[in-house]
């Protein structure tokens, strides 16, 4: 039996609809959905905060005066995230026989790799220098032709970045890396290596004889659309409650349509529709006036 026929001609107040088990269940689901929207909104706000912090680091550190590496990285495993992008000077000799290729490094929608070259300092420590980007080989099996770095003692200016995390199931093979995981590189080189950070090459003195790989691009200062997404999730949560209220009101309207008051309203609406001129009446009136 339908809810309308159960109610007969008795007026149904809103709370008799809203506080039924069915609609309370809908309210719970709506609240869960709205809570999820709030959580996603907070996540977007947090992402925006991270992006703003990164932009602040770039603005503060990227064009700073280069410092000796020992003053920024006092130990091989030291690195403060606030020192990201700071330029450091390192003097040593490139170990060209130990150069590595970092796979899957697209640049402006072009597949490519990055060249990672160890630089051994006079104290025996090794600092990994990302010398730049090369386009990927058409045949992945072909060896990469890597431009030679300067021979002999070279002074490098490089911007610091933290060691990258490992990728499960990926390992180093044939001198290629899936990620710049410095502890793994230290194991392979079997030499004291900076494992807290590596450097993105800015300049080399003396300059290389061959054309060097393309230098790293300056990081973007765009914080993204996180703020817009956060407000969108909030609106979705609000709209869920508005939709629930509309649904309750619609059921009340349907139930109360069988009451005397409801029938009177329907009759009044029908009368108004009949007295309202149709499109044909309007067209005829326009023709008559012409």
C-alpha positions in Angstrom: 0.0 0.0 0.0 1.4 3.4 -1.0 2.2 6.1 1.6 -0.5 8.3 0.1 -3.3 5.8 0.6 -2.1 5.1 4.1 -2.3 8.7 5.1 -5.8 9.3 3.5 -6.8 12.8 3.8 -4.8 13.6 6.9 -2.2 16.4 6.5 1.3 15.0 6.9 3.7 17.4 8.8 7.3 17.6 7.8 8.7 15.8 10.8 6.4 12.8 10.1 8.4 12.4 6.9 11.9 13.5 7.9 12.1 11.4 11.1 11.1 8.1 9.6 13.7 5.3 9.6 14.1 5.5 5.8 14.8 9.2 5.7 17.0 9.0 8.8 19.1 6.4 6.9 19.3 8.9 4.0 20.4 11.6 6.4 23.1 9.3 7.7 24.4 8.6 4.2 24.2 12.3 3.4 26.2 13.1 6.5 28.8 10.5 5.6 29.1 11.9 2.1 29.4 15.4 3.4 32.1 14.3 5.9 34.0 12.8 3.0 33.7 16.0 1.1 35.1 17.9 4.1 38.0 15.5 4.4 38.8 15.9 0.7 38.5 19.7 1.0 41.0 19.7 3.9 43.3 17.5 1.9 43.2 20.1 -0.9 43.9 22.8 1.6 46.9 20.8 2.9 48.2 20.3 -0.7 47.9 24.1 -1.3 49.9 24.7 1.9 52.6 22.3 0.6 52.7 24.0 -2.8 53.0 27.5 -1.1 55.9 26.2 1.0 57.6 24.9 -2.0 57.1 28.2 -3.8 58.6 30.0 -0.8 61.7 27.8 -0.9 62.2 28.4 -4.6 61.9 32.2 -4.1 64.2 32.2 -1.2 66.8 29.6 -2.2 67.0 29.3 -6.0 68.9 32.4 -6.8 70.8 32.6 -3.5 74.6 33.0 -3.4 76.3 29.5 -3.7 77.7 28.2 -0.5 80.4 25.5 0.1 78.8 22.1 0.3 80.3 21.5 3.7 78.4 24.5 5.2 75.0 23.2 4.0 75.7 19.4 4.3 78.0 18.9 7.3 77.5 15.1 7.2 77.0 12.8 4.3 73.5 11.9 5.4 72.5 15.4 6.4 69.8 17.4 4.6 67.2 19.9 5.8 64.2 20.2 3.5 64.3 24.0 4.0 67.7 23.9 2.1 66.1 22.5 -1.0 67.2 24.4 -4.2 70.1 26.1 -2.4 73.2 26.4 -4.7 76.3 24.8 -3.4 79.9 24.7 -4.8 81.7 21.4 -5.0 85.2 20.8 -6.3 86.4 17.4 -7.4 86.9 15.0 -10.3 84.1 13.4 -12.2 84.0 9.6 -12.2 82.9 9.2 -15.8 83.2 5.4 -15.6 80.5 5.3 -13.0 77.9 7.5 -14.7 74.3 6.4 -14.3 71.1 6.9 -16.4 67.9 7.7 -14.6 65.0 6.3 -16.6 61.5 7.7 -17.2 62.2 11.5 -16.9 59.8 13.2 -19.3 60.4 16.8 -20.2 57.7 19.0 -21.8 55.9 15.8 -22.8 59.0 14.3 -24.4 60.3 11.0 -23.0 63.8 11.2 -21.7 66.4 10.3 -19.1 68.7 12.2 -16.8 72.5 11.8 -16.5 73.8 11.2 -12.9 77.6 11.5 -12.6 79.6 11.0 -9.3 82.0 13.8 -8.4 84.8 12.7 -6.1 86.1 15.4 -3.8 89.6 15.8 -2.5 88.6 14.3 0.9 87.4 11.1 -0.9 83.6 11.9 -0.5 81.4 11.5 -3.5 78.6 13.9 -4.4 76.1 12.9 -7.1 75.5 15.5 -9.8 72.5 15.4 -12.0 74.1 16.9 -15.2 70.9 17.2 -17.1 68.4 15.6 -19.5 68.7 13.6 -22.7 65.9 12.4 -25.0 65.1 8.7 -24.7 66.5 6.3 -27.3 64.1 5.1 -29.9 65.2 1.6 -29.1 65.4 1.1 -25.4 68.0 -1.6 -25.9 70.5 0.8 -27.4 73.2 2.3 -25.1 73.0 6.0 -24.4 75.7 8.3 -25.9 76.4 10.5 -22.9 78.3 13.8 -23.5 81.6 13.8 -21.6 81.9 16.0 -18.6 85.0 18.2 -18.1 88.1 16.2 -17.4 90.4 16.8 -14.4 89.5 18.9 -11.4 86.2 20.8 -11.9 84.2 23.2 -9.7 80.5 22.6 -9.9 77.6 24.8 -8.8 74.6 22.6 -8.2 71.2 23.1 -6.5 70.3 20.6 -3.7 67.5 18.1 -3.8 66.7 15.3 -1.4 67.3 11.7 -2.2 64.4 10.1 -3.8 62.5 7.1 -2.4 62.9 3.6 -3.8 60.3 2.1 -6.1 59.2 -1.4 -5.0 60.1 -4.0 -7.6 62.6 -1.7 -9.4 66.3 -2.2 -9.2 69.5 -0.9 -10.9 70.6 -2.8 -13.9 73.1 -2.0 -16.7 73.9 1.4 -15.2 70.3 2.6 -15.2 68.1 3.7 -12.2 64.4 3.9 -11.7 64.8 6.6 -9.1 67.7 8.7 -7.6 67.9 6.5 -4.5 71.3 7.7 -3.0 71.7 4.9 -0.4 71.5 2.4 -3.2 74.0 4.3 -5.3 76.4 4.4 -2.4 76.2 0.6 -2.1 76.9 0.3 -5.8 79.8 2.7 -5.8 81.2 1.3 -2.5 82.5 4.8 -1.6 81.6 7.4 1.0 78.7 9.2 -0.7 76.4 12.0 0.2 73.1 10.2 0.7 71.0 13.0 2.1 70.9 15.1 -1.1 72.3 15.4 -4.7 72.7 18.4 -6.9 71.1 19.7 -10.1 73.9 21.1 -12.2 73.9 24.9 -12.7 77.5 25.4 -14.0 80.8 23.7 -14.4 84.3 25.3 -14.4 86.0 24.5 -16.7 83.1 24.1 -19.1 82.6 20.8 -20.9 84.1 20.4 -24.4 81.1 18.5 -25.8 77.5 19.7 -25.7 76.2 19.1 -22.2 72.8 17.5 -21.5 70.0 20.0 -21.2 70.0 21.7 -17.8 67.1 21.2 -15.3 64.1 23.5 -15.8 63.4 26.0 -13.1 60.6 24.8 -10.8 57.1 26.2 -11.4 55.8 28.9 -9.1 52.2 27.9 -9.8 50.4 26.6 -6.7 47.8 24.8 -8.8 44.0 24.7 -8.5 43.9 23.2 -4.9 42.0 26.2 -3.5 39.3 25.9 -6.2 39.0 22.1 -5.6 38.7 22.6 -1.9 35.8 25.0 -2.3 34.2 22.6 -4.8 34.2 19.8 -2.3 32.6 22.0 0.3 29.9 23.0 -2.1 29.3 19.3 -2.9 28.7 18.6 0.8 26.3 21.5 1.1 24.4 20.5 -2.0 24.0 17.0 -0.6 21.9 18.4 2.3 20.0 20.7 0.0 19.1 17.7 -2.2 18.0 15.8 0.9 15.8 18.7 2.0 14.3 18.9 -1.5 13.5 15.2 -1.5 11.8 15.4 1.9 9.7 18.3 0.7 8.8 16.5 -2.5 7.5 13.5 -0.6 5.5 15.8 1.7 4.0 17.4 -1.4 3.0 14.0 -2.8 1.5 12.8 0.4 -0.4 16.0 1.1 -1.8 16.1 -2.4 -4.6 13.8 -1.3 -5.8 16.1 1.5 -8.6 18.6 1.1 -6.1 21.5 1.2 -3.9 19.7 -1.3 -6.7 19.0 -3.6 -7.7 22.7 -3.4 -4.2 23.8 -4.3 -4.1 21.4 -7.3 -7.5 22.7 -8.4 -6.3 26.3 -8.1 -3.2 25.6 -10.2 -5.3 23.9 -12.8 -7.7 26.9 -13.0 -4.7 29.2 -13.4 -3.3 27.1 -16.2 -6.6 27.2 -18.0 -6.9 31.0 -17.8 -3.3 31.5 -18.8 -3.1 32.3 -22.5 -1.4 29.6 -24.6 1.2 30.2 -27.3 -1.5 30.0 -29.9 -3.5 32.7 -28.1 -0.5 35.0 -28.0 0.2 34.4 -31.7 -3.4 35.1 -32.6 -3.4 38.3 -30.6 -0.3 39.5 -32.3 -1.8 38.8 -35.8 -5.0 40.6 -34.8 -3.1 43.7 -33.6 -1.3 43.8 -37.0 
